[in-house]
Amino acid sequence: MKENCQKKSSYVYPEYSKVHQKQASSRHRFRCTPRRKEIHALENISFTSFNLYNLNEPGLPMYRNRTGWPSEIVDRKVAWSAAMLRRAQADVFGFQELWHRDTLARVLEKAEFNEDYMLIAPENHQGQSITCAAIVRKSLLDGTPEWIRDFPPAFRLQSRGDDKQTDAMFVDITRFSRPVLHFRVKPRPRADAIHVYVCHLKSKTPTNVTADPWYKQERDLYSKHIGAIGHALSTIRRTAEALALRLLITEATKETNTPVVVLGDLNDGQESNTHDIITEQPLFLQPLSTGGRDTALYSAQSLQQLRSLRDVYYTYIHQDVHGSLDHILVSEELYDNSRNRVWKIDRLDIFNDHLNDAKLRENEGASDHGIVRAQFSFRPA
């Protein structure tokens, strides 16, 4: 099979050839048709969200750490991550906190996944920044992935105030701090492809403002409030990114039958405002009811809770507080009670035992996040 390629990015897959440079844009597209195995109609498909905890090559700086990871730590991280890939055995893995493509390639090799999986990561990603990535079974990838940097045109956080007591406001943010990875998988030849969004929203870590001119000019005024100001700024940025992601999802799902899966470190819990923005807070129906919402997303966590006697879902521990920052969200085409259901959820797995022993991050190279896996079966309504 011949490959016809036109690249609109500096990112290249080694699996592709004859790639021609074009002007870069906010959406980095790969206009190629990769060689892939013959498609068979799958009865089940599984997705995993996996935060790699700053996976990078040794000695490269990250944030304020100018010396980077020692080589022995990187080797442990590669071995631990590979073991988790083998344990999860998902068809699609979405990754956050990848610094270096080559390190993730080593993970795939260690897991012996190279034959069956395609690595989706920027070719020129060599430790200069953090990004989202994925691996997908080669038989499933449909079309060409893209990294979305810029917010969609409909994004606007501006108001003159909706009553006399409310001041005007304007939030001037135009880009995702971590580009969103978007691609499609097609588990059945006669079913619509599933659109997958891998995302990593702004963390809860307070934004550092100490280098800003306004802070330096009146340090005595602001210094005792620096933590609160930083937290507020991070929350505003994360909220803006949540809105931008919601706009992308609405464009994909409005008045369509497009299945959507979001794999993300959203850096907020299931009941947070940002989570509500992304999901549109759909109503979860009673067992014998049917319905669904055209553009809404349903949390795999909630779907599992509805069929469980106890909720033990947590993917992060901070100051001894167990929370869920990592999520799998699905559109109504993957919601059990939807009249437009195509896939139903079978199970949700959380790999989080390593979170209860902080020493594992150093001794075994474990992530500081839990790993979320959801499996679905083909069950049209």
Stockholm file with secondary structure:
# STOCKHOLM 1.0

chainA/1-381         MKENCQKKSSYVYPEYSKVHQKQASSRHRFRCTPRRKEIHALENISFTSFNLYNLNEPGLPMYRNRTGWPSEIVDRKVAWSAAMLRRAQADVFGFQELWHRDTLARVLEKAEFNEDYMLIAPENHQGQSITCAAIVRKSLLDGTPEWIRDFPPAFRLQSRGDDKQTDAMFVDITRFSRPVLHFRVKPRPRADAIHVYVCHLKSKTPTNVTADPWYKQERDLYSKHIGAIGHALSTIRRTAEALALRLLITEATKETNTPVVVLGDLNDGQESNTHDIITEQPLFLQPLSTGGRDTALYSAQSLQQLRSLRDVYYTYIHQDVHGSLDHILVSEELYDNSRNRVWKIDRLDIFNDHLNDAKLRENEGASDHGIVRAQFSFRPA
#=GR chainA/1-381 SS CCCCCEEESSCCCTTCCSCCCCCCCSEEEEECCCCCCCCCCCSEEEEEEEEEEEECCTTCCBTTBSSCCCHHHHHHHHHHHHHHHHHHCCSEEEEEEEEEHHHHHHHHHHHTCTTTEEEESCTTCEEEEEEEEEEEETTTEEEEEEEEEECCTTCCCEESCSSTTSCCEECCCCEEEEEEEEEEECSSTTSCCEEEEEEECCCSSCCCCTTSHHHHHTHHHHGGGHHHHHHHHHHHHHHHHHHHHHHHHHHHHTTSCCCEEEEEECSSCTTSHHHHHHHCCCCCCCTTCCBCCSSCCEEHHHHHHTTCSSCCCCCEEETTEEECCEEEEECGGGCTTBTTCSEEEEEEEEECGGGGCTHHHHHTCCCSSCEEEEEEEECCC
#=GC SS_cons         CCCCCEEESSCCCTTCCSCCCCCCCSEEEEECCCCCCCCCCCSEEEEEEEEEEEECCTTCCBTTBSSCCCHHHHHHHHHHHHHHHHHHCCSEEEEEEEEEHHHHHHHHHHHTCTTTEEEESCTTCEEEEEEEEEEEETTTEEEEEEEEEECCTTCCCEESCSSTTSCCEECCCCEEEEEEEEEEECSSTTSCCEEEEEEECCCSSCCCCTTSHHHHHTHHHHGGGHHHHHHHHHHHHHHHHHHHHHHHHHHHHTTSCCCEEEEEECSSCTTSHHHHHHHCCCCCCCTTCCBCCSSCCEEHHHHHHTTCSSCCCCCEEETTEEECCEEEEECGGGCTTBTTCSEEEEEEEEECGGGGCTHHHHHTCCCSSCEEEEEEEECCC
//
